[in-house]
Structures are given as structure tokens and as C-alpha cells.
Amino acid sequence: MKTAQILKEKFTNHSAKVGILGLGYVGLPLACEFAKAGLNVTGFEVDPSKVKRIRSGKSYIGDIESSQIRDLLKTARLSATTDFGRLRHMDAIIVCVPTPLNKTKDPDISFIDEATRKIAMTLRRGQLIVLESTSYPGTTREHVLPLLEKHGLTVGQDFFLAFSPERIDPGNRQYKLPNTPKVVGGITPSCKELSVALYSQIIKQVVPVSSAEAAELTKLLENTFRAVNIGLVNEIMMICDKLKLNVWEVIDAAATKPYGFMPFYPGPGLGGHCIPIDPHYLSWKMKSLNFAARFIDLAEEVNSHMPDFTVNKILQTLNQRKKSINGSTIVVLGIAYKANVSDVRESPALDVIHLLRQMGAEVSYHDPYVHSIQVGDHRMTSRPYSKDLLRRADAVVIATAHNAFNGRDILANSRLVIDTRNMLRGVKSDHLVRL
């Protein structure tokens, strides 16, 4: 029986051992889903504290309940380790490591490099390797594959390699792993077929594409589409500011058109693990091919300006009330990059706080999901929410619209509210200002 056929049967009869390399917001939910489906799953982590927490049945990911981890530990289908030598026992290895930008905003694939080298050290016949970490088109074939083939094994015959972009949306209660379609692209047809067989065990709809490169570009298109459209609506907000119009009213009116329009919403800037980062991967790749990705670069320019625009709006509003920003007491509500999560990666609220402090403002924050933050060389801790906290502030800035916030209570107890998220939709007040 051929290697590929044996491996496919292991996936379909759930006798396969699955290794998840990286147990963050992508890897841990993936590990739990495979374990729930009846496969034996081992999570591999460089961070011993994460391994310790999983072994003790404690979740550190908002979308995963600790009770779920404890239940899976009892079945012995889920385990975690820092011993990467155990990768040799896995039938499938899924790589879910970070792919940030470096200081010059170029792709940093050092985590992919490190993960691939760990896999290569124990690579054997009959293993499927899938990269889920977002990267530029060509990463899987041109970068990962050579590292894996160094020891003489041949892709598509001895081992199998594919790319399948993660589509995790933290805090999304409607779309989770099982009901979010999964795109898969293989280095060879057999690589694609095996990846489809693997993911079909936990995901309702698997979407195969012709190549790993097509799958890589699919992920970048998804988030570049959002980044460009958010850039457009942010610029429309600036236009509305000049024209003394309410951008939220204009967007809501345009959204009544039943075709040809999809509403996007402005804000103090882009945040999170994907939208501010992924377009840079595509732009960087195209620069290497002497092609300027002008829409992407322009959207990045607009979006990166939004924290400055937000702070300037605060400054102007305070000036109109004969109050200098230097020495003003400002409370920022919400630090996470989006509502109802604890993730502060690339959060524009951090930039807003940094700029306000540079201008001499005394800034504090409250976020029920984020206990502490680092802003430059300054460490800040979330202040307990109270009416007194609001009343003492010269301005209260709603930077993230968590469901835990009561907009009308905030407005009733504040001298001035700057609402960057239209949380107080439809409310009119002399001391309420929207972006």
C-alpha cells in the first residue's frame, strides 16, 4: 500500500497522531477540535508556562474554556510538551507560529524557520506537514520545502507538504473552526488530497485550490481587502470631518443599497494579528518583483495616520472648551484591538495613549479584559471602572466598544466623551463628539 494511502486511512479512521506546533490563539483551538473528533493530539510549545497551564487544565485563550481542556485531558487525547523530539511520532504536523513584521516592516519568518528546522530534525516517511502561519506567496515551496528535503526525502512520495491559512476570528461566536470553510493548497496533488482528508475530520467545508501559492495569496487577499476598504472609509471619515457631516449616518444610508455596497466602519486605527500585518507581506513580495502595490501602500498610509487623527480630534475638542491637552486628565476606555477580547497586538489605543502622553496629558485606562499594558517605557495598569473615574477626567475616549461598557452611563458621568467607535449610536449630546 502506498505511503499516501496509508496516511489517508489513518486520518479517516482517526488512528493518526496529530502534532500542533505552536499553541497560541490558532494552535490551541485547532488542537482541541482534533482531540474532540477523536484523534490523538500533541501540542508542541517553546513556552513551558503554556505547557504547564494546559497540563493543569487551564486555558489562556479566550475562545477556549478551561473545562474543555480538562475534559480532553481526561480522554488522554490531548497533551502538551516542550520535547520537540516527539515530532517523529506524529503522522501530521500543523505549524501555527507567529509571523510578525520586523522594525522595517518586512516579513519576519524566523519563527517558521525555527519550526521547520525542528520538524526536519525528526522528519520521516509518511508524515504530512501543513503550514498555517500567514506569509507571502512562495514561502511554503521556496522556503519550507528545501529545509525539509535536505535529508533526502522527496515531497509527494515520502512526505507531504501543504499550506492552509488560519481563519481564526477571536471572539467571534458565530464562526468558529468547524463552520468556517478551510482553504488548502498542496505542493503536489497528493499533498493537497491528504490535507483535505485531514481537515475534513473537523471542518464542514474544505476548499482545495491548485497550489500552496494560491492558498497563501488567498489569505493575503482576504485581509488586504479589509485593510483597503477600512482605509477608504477612514478617508471618508476625514472628508466628512472637513464637510461637517456625520460619517456614521452616511455609511448607514449607503448600506441600505441592497447590492454593490458593503459597509466598513472607521476607527482610531487598525489592530490585531492580521489586518495591519498581512498586506505588508504581499506588498513586500511584489516589491521584490519590481511591482508597486499602490492600493495596499496607500491604505497603509491612511490607516497608520488614524491614531494621529484621533489625538488631533481630542486636542481640537479640548481647545474648543478652552482646555489645553497638556495637563488634561484623559481616561481611555478599551485597550484591546477589538471588542470583547484581551488581545492588544497592534492596538491603535496604545498609539493614542503614547501620543497623548507625549503631549503632556495625564492618561489612565480601563479595560475589563486587559490588566496591564506597556506603552513605550511606561507600564500601565487598568483602573477599576467607577463613576468617579469618569467624573474626574477632562475627557473620556472610547477606543474599544466592549459589550461590558454602558454607553449611556459613560456619557451621563463624563464631562466630555470622544466616541471613536460610534458606541453611542443615535445619541445626541453637547458633550459627545464622534470621530
C-alpha positions in Angstrom: 0.0 0.0 0.0 1.4 3.4 -0.9 2.5 5.9 1.8 -0.2 8.4 0.9 -3.0 5.8 1.0 -1.8 4.5 4.4 -1.7 8.1 5.8 -5.2 8.9 4.4 -6.7 5.9 6.1 -5.1 6.9 9.4 -6.9 10.3 9.1 -10.2 8.9 8.2 -10.2 6.1 10.8 -8.8 8.6 13.4 -5.8 6.5 14.3 -3.5 9.3 13.2 -1.3 11.2 15.7 -1.6 15.0 15.1 1.0 17.4 16.3 0.2 21.1 16.6 3.4 23.3 16.7 2.5 26.5 18.5 -0.3 26.7 21.0 -1.5 30.2 20.6 -4.9 31.6 19.5 -4.7 29.5 16.3 -2.9 26.3 17.5 -4.8 25.6 20.8 -8.4 25.7 19.3 -7.1 23.5 16.4 -5.7 21.0 18.9 -8.9 20.9 20.8 -11.0 20.3 17.7 -8.9 17.4 16.5 -9.0 15.9 20.0 -12.8 16.3 20.2 -13.0 14.5 16.9 -11.2 11.5 18.4 -7.7 11.9 17.1 -4.7 11.8 19.4 -3.2 15.3 19.6 0.1 16.6 21.0 0.7 20.3 21.3 4.3 21.5 20.9 5.4 24.7 22.6 8.6 26.6 23.3 6.9 28.3 26.2 7.0 26.0 29.3 4.3 28.1 31.1 1.8 27.4 28.4 2.5 23.6 28.6 2.2 23.8 32.3 -1.2 25.5 32.1 -2.6 23.1 29.6 -1.4 20.1 31.6 -3.2 21.6 34.7 -6.4 22.1 32.6 -6.2 25.9 32.4 -6.9 27.9 29.2 -5.2 31.1 28.4 -7.2 31.6 25.2 -10.5 33.5 25.3 -12.3 31.2 22.9 -11.3 28.0 24.8 -12.9 27.2 28.1 -10.7 25.6 30.8 -13.4 22.9 31.3 -13.0 21.9 27.6 -9.2 21.3 28.1 -9.9 19.4 31.3 -12.4 17.1 29.6 -10.0 16.4 26.7 -7.1 15.7 29.2 -9.3 13.1 30.8 -9.7 11.3 27.5 -5.9 11.3 27.0 -6.4 12.6 23.5 -4.8 15.9 24.3 -1.3 16.5 25.7 1.3 19.2 25.6 5.1 19.1 25.6 8.3 21.1 25.1 10.0 18.0 23.8 10.2 18.5 20.0 11.9 15.1 19.6 8.4 13.7 19.9 7.6 15.2 16.5 8.9 12.0 14.9 5.9 10.1 16.3 3.4 12.4 14.6 1.5 11.5 11.4 0.5 15.1 10.7 2.2 18.2 11.9 0.5 21.6 11.7 2.6 24.7 12.1 0.9 27.7 13.8 3.6 30.1 14.8 3.7 33.9 14.6 4.7 35.8 11.5 5.2 39.4 12.6 6.9 42.3 10.8 10.4 43.5 11.8 11.3 47.1 12.6 11.4 48.0 8.9 8.0 46.4 8.3 9.5 43.5 6.3 8.3 39.9 6.8 9.8 38.1 9.8 9.6 34.4 9.1 12.2 33.4 11.7 9.5 31.5 13.7 8.6 29.5 10.6 12.4 28.8 10.1 12.8 27.6 13.6 9.7 25.4 13.5 10.7 23.9 10.1 14.2 23.1 11.3 12.7 21.3 14.4 10.5 19.2 12.1 13.3 18.5 9.7 15.4 17.0 12.5 12.9 14.2 13.0 11.2 14.1 9.6 10.4 10.5 8.5 8.4 8.8 5.7 4.7 9.0 6.0 4.3 12.5 7.5 2.1 15.4 6.4 3.3 18.9 7.2 0.9 21.8 7.0 1.9 25.4 7.4 -1.0 27.7 8.7 1.1 30.7 9.6 0.4 33.6 7.2 3.2 34.5 4.8 3.9 35.7 1.3 3.2 33.6 -1.7 6.1 31.1 -2.3 7.0 30.6 1.4 5.9 27.0 1.6 7.5 25.9 -1.7 10.6 28.1 -1.8 11.5 28.3 1.9 9.9 25.5 3.9 10.3 22.7 1.3 14.1 23.0 0.8 14.7 22.7 4.6 12.6 19.6 4.7 14.1 17.9 1.7 17.7 18.4 3.0 17.9 14.9 4.4 17.0 13.1 1.2 13.2 12.5 1.5 11.0 13.5 -1.5 7.9 15.6 -1.2 4.8 13.9 -2.6 6.3 10.4 -2.2 8.0 10.2 1.2 6.4 13.1 3.0 3.7 15.6 2.2 3.6 19.4 2.5 0.7 21.9 2.2 -0.4 25.4 3.2 -3.7 26.1 4.8 -4.3 29.7 6.0 -5.8 30.1 9.5 -9.1 31.9 9.6 -9.5 32.4 13.4 -11.5 35.4 14.4 -11.0 35.8 18.2 -14.3 36.5 20.0 -16.5 35.5 17.0 -19.4 33.5 18.5 -20.9 32.7 15.1 -18.0 31.4 13.1 -15.6 29.0 14.7 -13.3 26.3 13.3 -15.9 23.7 12.3 -18.2 26.1 10.3 -15.5 28.3 8.8 -14.5 27.0 5.3 -10.9 25.9 5.2 -8.7 26.6 2.1 -6.0 24.1 1.3 -3.2 24.1 -1.3 -0.6 21.4 -1.6 2.9 21.2 -3.1 1.7 18.2 -5.1 -1.8 16.8 -5.8 -1.2 14.0 -3.2 -0.2 16.7 -0.6 -3.5 18.5 -1.3 -5.6 15.3 -1.2 -4.1 14.3 2.2 -4.6 17.8 3.6 -8.2 17.8 2.6 -8.6 14.4 4.2 -7.1 15.6 7.5 -9.1 18.8 7.8 -12.3 17.2 6.7 -12.3 15.4 10.1 -13.0 18.6 11.9 -14.3 21.2 9.3 -17.5 21.0 7.4 -16.3 22.6 4.2 -12.7 22.2 2.9 -11.8 24.2 -0.2 -8.9 22.8 -2.2 -7.0 25.2 -4.5 -4.5 24.4 -7.2 -1.3 25.2 -5.3 0.3 26.3 -2.0 0.9 29.7 -3.5 -2.8 30.1 -4.3 -3.7 29.3 -0.7 -1.1 31.7 0.6 -2.4 34.5 -1.6 -6.0 33.7 -0.6 -5.2 34.7 3.0 -3.5 37.9 2.0 -6.3 38.9 -0.3 -8.9 38.4 2.4 -7.1 40.7 4.8 -5.9 43.2 2.2 -9.5 43.5 1.1 -10.4 44.6 4.6 -7.4 46.8 5.1 -8.0 48.7 1.8 -11.7 49.1 2.5 -11.1 50.3 6.0 -8.5 52.7 4.6 -11.2 54.0 2.2 -13.8 54.5 4.9 -11.2 56.2 7.2 -10.5 58.7 4.5 -14.2 59.2 4.0 -14.4 60.0 7.7 -11.7 62.7 7.3 -13.7 64.0 4.4 -16.9 64.1 6.5 -14.9 65.9 9.2 -14.0 68.6 6.7 -17.5 68.8 5.4 -19.1 68.8 8.9 -21.0 65.7 8.1 -21.6 62.6 10.3 -19.7 59.7 8.7 -21.8 57.1 10.5 -25.0 58.5 9.1 -23.5 58.4 5.6 -22.4 54.8 6.0 -25.7 53.7 7.3 -27.5 55.4 4.5 -25.2 53.8 1.9 -25.7 50.4 3.5 -29.4 50.5 2.6 -28.4 49.8 -1.0 -29.2 46.1 -1.5 -26.4 45.5 -4.0 -22.9 46.8 -4.8 -22.1 48.1 -1.3 -20.6 46.5 1.8 -20.4 48.6 4.9 -17.0 49.1 6.6 -16.5 51.3 9.6 -13.8 53.8 10.6 -12.0 53.9 13.8 -8.8 55.1 15.6 -6.6 52.7 13.6 -6.0 49.1 12.6 -5.1 46.5 15.2 -4.9 42.7 15.7 -2.8 39.9 14.4 -3.8 40.0 10.7 -5.2 43.2 9.0 -2.3 45.6 9.9 0.3 42.9 9.1 -0.8 40.7 6.2 -0.9 43.4 3.5 2.8 44.2 4.1 3.6 40.6 3.2 2.0 40.9 -0.2 3.5 44.4 -0.7 7.0 43.2 0.2 6.7 40.2 -2.1 5.6 42.4 -5.0 8.5 44.9 -4.4 10.9 42.0 -4.9 9.3 41.6 -8.3 9.6 45.3 -9.1 5.8 45.8 -8.8 4.3 48.6 -6.7 1.2 47.5 -4.8 -0.2 51.1 -4.8 -3.6 50.4 -3.2 -2.0 48.5 -0.4 0.6 51.1 0.3 -2.0 54.0 0.2 -4.4 52.2 2.5 -1.5 51.5 5.0 -0.6 55.2 4.9 -4.2 56.3 5.6 -4.8 53.7 8.4 -1.5 54.3 10.1 -2.4 58.0 10.3 -5.6 57.3 12.3 -4.2 57.5 15.8 -2.7 60.9 14.9 -6.1 62.0 13.6 -7.8 60.7 16.7 -5.5 62.6 19.0 -5.8 65.7 17.0 -9.6 65.5 17.3 -9.2 65.2 21.1 -6.9 68.2 21.1 -9.2 70.3 19.0 -12.2 69.4 21.1 -10.5 70.3 24.3 -9.3 73.6 22.8 -12.9 74.4 21.9 -13.7 74.1 25.5 -10.7 76.3 26.5 -8.8 73.4 27.9 -5.1 72.6 27.0 -4.3 68.9 26.3 -1.1 69.5 28.3 -2.1 68.7 31.9 -5.5 67.3 31.0 -6.7 64.1 32.6 -7.8 61.6 30.0 -9.4 58.2 30.5 -9.2 55.7 27.7 -11.9 53.0 27.7 -10.9 49.9 25.9 -7.3 48.9 25.0 -7.9 45.6 23.1 -7.7 45.9 19.3 -11.4 44.8 19.0 -14.4 44.4 21.2 -14.7 41.6 23.8 -11.2 40.2 23.5 -8.0 40.6 25.5 -5.6 40.9 22.5 -3.7 44.2 22.3 -1.4 43.3 19.4 -1.1 46.4 17.1 -3.9 48.0 19.0 -4.4 51.7 18.0 -5.3 52.5 21.5 -1.7 52.0 22.5 -0.6 54.6 19.9 -3.3 57.0 21.0 -2.1 56.8 24.7 1.5 57.2 23.6 0.7 60.4 21.6 -1.5 61.8 24.4 1.3 61.3 26.9 3.8 62.9 24.6 1.6 66.0 24.5 1.6 66.2 28.3 -1.8 64.6 29.1 -2.2 62.5 32.2 -3.6 59.3 30.8 -5.2 56.3 32.5 -7.3 53.4 31.1 -9.9 50.9 31.9 -10.3 47.6 30.1 -12.1 44.6 31.7 -10.1 42.2 29.5 -6.6 43.8 29.7 -5.0 44.1 33.2 -1.8 45.9 32.2 0.0 47.3 29.1 3.4 48.6 28.1 3.3 51.9 26.3 6.9 52.8 25.3 8.9 52.6 28.6 5.8 53.2 30.7 3.9 50.4 32.4 0.2 51.0 33.0 -2.5 49.0 34.9 -6.2 49.1 34.2 -8.1 51.3 36.6 -11.3 50.0 38.2 -14.3 51.3 36.4 -16.3 53.9 38.5 -18.4 57.0 38.1 -15.7 58.9 40.0 -13.0 57.8 37.5 -15.1 59.3 34.7 -16.1 62.5 36.5 -12.5 63.4 37.4 -11.5 63.2 33.7 -11.4 66.2 31.4 -12.1 63.7 28.5 -13.1 60.1 28.2 -12.1 58.3 25.0 -14.0 55.2 23.9 -11.3 53.4 22.0 -12.8 49.9 22.0 -16.6 49.3 22.3 -16.7 46.3 24.7 -20.1 44.9 25.5 -19.3 45.4 29.1 -19.4 49.2 28.7 -22.7 51.0 29.3 -22.5 53.9 26.8 -25.3 56.0 28.4 -23.7 55.6 31.9 -20.4 56.7 30.5 -22.0 59.7 28.9 -24.0 60.6 32.0 -20.9 60.7 34.2 -18.4 62.3 31.9 -17.7 66.0 31.1 -16.6 65.1 27.5 -16.8 61.8 25.6 -14.8 61.1 22.4 -16.5 58.1 20.8 -14.2 56.6 18.2 -16.4 53.5 17.6 -19.9 55.0 17.4 -20.8 53.1 20.5 -23.4 55.8 21.4 -25.2 55.4 18.1 -28.1 57.8 17.7 -27.4 59.7 20.9 -27.1 63.4 20.8 -25.3 65.5 23.5 -23.3 68.7 23.8 -20.5 66.8 25.5 -20.4 63.8 23.0 -18.0 64.0 20.0 -17.6 61.3 17.4 -14.7 60.8 15.1 
